[in-house]
Amino acid sequence: MKNKNRHKEQSYIYPGEYVGNGEIEKIKNNNKQTVALNLTELPDLFKIEMFIPGVSREDIVIDIVDNVLTVRVTQKKKIKCIGEVCSVKEFESEGHIERKVVLPKKIDAIFTNAEYKSGVLKLHVPKSNKEEKITKTRIVVY
């Protein structure tokens, strides 16, 4: 029982995601939002879809480090003025969106592709026949 309680104090575990206790406080204090996702395992790849409306693809940064896929989006309040008429984007808020997904060791990070269209980020992470140590791979969003 003592060991079980120690584990609860050290971390929170969610399906496909690890968030330590210190990270939860950072999330609360940094105006960081999370993103819902769909994860589908197919015979030759993992298909990941995330709903991230109101951002441009240039604002999305995707990395794979040590088999952890991280998707980050930094949002800034956008006020646009033309002459005396100004508009504010209400669907977009200031803050930071981040989502981490732990992937299996047998993936091919180099051939991972990402596409952002109509507010949905789609990632295809191919499977590999052998385990590879991935130090860091940056994924370009198309």
Secondary structure, DSSP 4 states (H G I P E B T S, - for coil): -HHHHHHHHHEEEETTEEEEHHHHHHHHHTTEE---EEEEE-SSEEEEEEE-TT--GGGEEEEEETTEEEEEEEE---EEEETTEEEE-SS--SEEEEEEEEPPSSB-GGG-EEEEETTEEEEEEEB-SS------EEEPB-
